Amino acid sequence: MRKTPVPISGTFFFWAGFVCSISFMEAWLKFQAPGVTLPVGLSIGKLIFTALNRMEWVFVFLLLVWTVPGVKNLSAKFISLSTMVLFILIIQTFLLMPVLNERAEIIIAGGTPGESSVHMLFGIAEIIKVLVLLYLGFYSNKLFNSKRIMDLKNE
């Protein structure tokens, strides 16, 4: 039996915690503080979400460092779910966040952006990403602790 490197499952859980803290708490809670206007809140949000996004890429890097050496022994399920998270992060980083930042800048400058579903798409992506990250945290423990990696390769 192989033991999971704690960093792998821990990173999935820690990453999910980061996203939950920022996206599901800070994002709307900052607007509840007295004196925080929409432009100020959006400025803070841009700063915080940029930092979160950079941290998420650090998590990706760390997970790659820990898993690539043994990738041939990982199950297709683990690889598929990890790729899904990476794909969501790529879409958020290069497609959704630039649009959200542009819309925030329009509001900060006193304008009114047109209708858009980008914010909802970003939120849906966050929910899916967190659910998959949490599952990967539990699954990586199962993958490395409960059975031999080679037995799971055919899942």
TAZIRA-V611682 format. One record per backbone hydrogen bond with DSSP energy under -1.0 kcal/mol. CO is the residue of the C=O (numbers start at 0). NH is the residue of the N-H. E is the energy in kcal/mol with one decimal. If there is no record, write none. Layout:
CO & NH & E
CO & NH & E
//
This chain:
4 & 7 & -2.1
5 & 9 & -2.6
6 & 10 & -2.1
7 & 11 & -1.8
8 & 12 & -2.2
9 & 13 & -3.0
10 & 14 & -2.7
11 & 15 & -2.2
12 & 16 & -2.3
13 & 17 & -2.3
14 & 18 & -2.4
15 & 19 & -2.6
16 & 20 & -2.6
17 & 21 & -2.3
18 & 22 & -2.5
19 & 23 & -1.3
20 & 25 & -2.4
21 & 26 & -2.5
24 & 28 & -2.5
25 & 29 & -1.9
28 & 31 & -1.9
32 & 35 & -1.7
36 & 40 & -3.1
37 & 41 & -2.6
38 & 42 & -2.1
39 & 43 & -2.5
40 & 44 & -2.7
41 & 45 & -2.6
42 & 46 & -1.8
43 & 47 & -2.8
44 & 48 & -3.1
45 & 49 & -1.9
46 & 50 & -1.9
47 & 51 & -2.7
48 & 52 & -2.5
49 & 53 & -2.2
50 & 54 & -2.2
51 & 55 & -2.5
52 & 56 & -1.7
53 & 57 & -1.4
54 & 58 & -2.2
55 & 59 & -2.2
56 & 60 & -2.3
57 & 61 & -2.7
58 & 62 & -2.6
59 & 63 & -2.5
60 & 64 & -2.5
61 & 65 & -2.1
62 & 66 & -2.0
63 & 67 & -2.6
66 & 69 & -1.1
67 & 70 & -1.8
69 & 72 & -2.1
70 & 73 & -1.3
74 & 78 & -2.1
75 & 79 & -2.8
76 & 80 & -2.6
77 & 81 & -2.3
78 & 82 & -2.4
79 & 83 & -2.1
80 & 84 & -2.0
81 & 85 & -2.2
82 & 86 & -2.7
83 & 87 & -2.5
84 & 88 & -2.4
85 & 89 & -2.4
86 & 90 & -2.4
87 & 91 & -2.7
88 & 92 & -2.8
89 & 93 & -2.7
90 & 94 & -2.0
90 & 95 & -2.2
91 & 96 & -3.1
95 & 99 & -2.5
96 & 100 & -3.0
97 & 101 & -2.1
98 & 102 & -2.5
99 & 103 & -2.5
100 & 104 & -2.4
101 & 105 & -1.8
102 & 106 & -2.0
103 & 107 & -3.0
104 & 108 & -2.0
105 & 110 & -3.0
106 & 109 & -1.7
116 & 120 & -2.4
117 & 121 & -2.6
118 & 122 & -2.2
119 & 123 & -2.6
120 & 124 & -2.5
121 & 125 & -2.2
122 & 126 & -2.2
123 & 127 & -2.5
124 & 128 & -2.8
125 & 129 & -2.6
126 & 130 & -2.4
127 & 131 & -2.5
128 & 132 & -2.7
129 & 133 & -2.7
130 & 134 & -2.3
131 & 135 & -3.0
132 & 136 & -2.1
133 & 137 & -2.0
134 & 138 & -3.5
135 & 139 & -2.8
136 & 140 & -1.1
137 & 141 & -2.0
138 & 142 & -3.6
139 & 143 & -2.2
140 & 144 & -2.3
141 & 145 & -1.3
141 & 146 & -1.1
147 & 151 & -1.1
151 & 154 & -2.1
//
